[in-house]
């Protein structure tokens, strides 16, 4: 026998799962973009000048991408005193 409360619990569980999947998809996309950025920075074209900052810039960009999608960042923001 299924009660109304059971449907509410199921909907809540499904909604929570959908949120987690969405966050995971966002994080996965950010990691893929960070990897592309690093790979691009490591590629040295034939016209590249010695000592170009492309690798450092790519690493900074990759780090920023990962920070933006850090799932713990939201938790820290909520816990921080205002």
C-alpha positions, 0 to 999 in steps of 0.5 A: 500500500502506497501512502501520499507521504511515500510519493512525496518522499519519492519525489524529494529523492528524485529531485535531489538526485536530479540536482546531484546529476546536474552538478556532476554534469557541470563539474565534468564539463568544467574539468573537460574545459580545464583539460582542453585549456591545459592542452592548448597551453602546452601546444607549442606552435612553430611561431611561438616565441621562447618563454611565452606565458601560454602554459602559465596562462592555461594553468591559471585558466584551468584552475579558475574553471575548476574553482568556479564549479567547485561543489564545496564553494557553495557550502563554504559560502553558506557557512561563512558569517555575513 
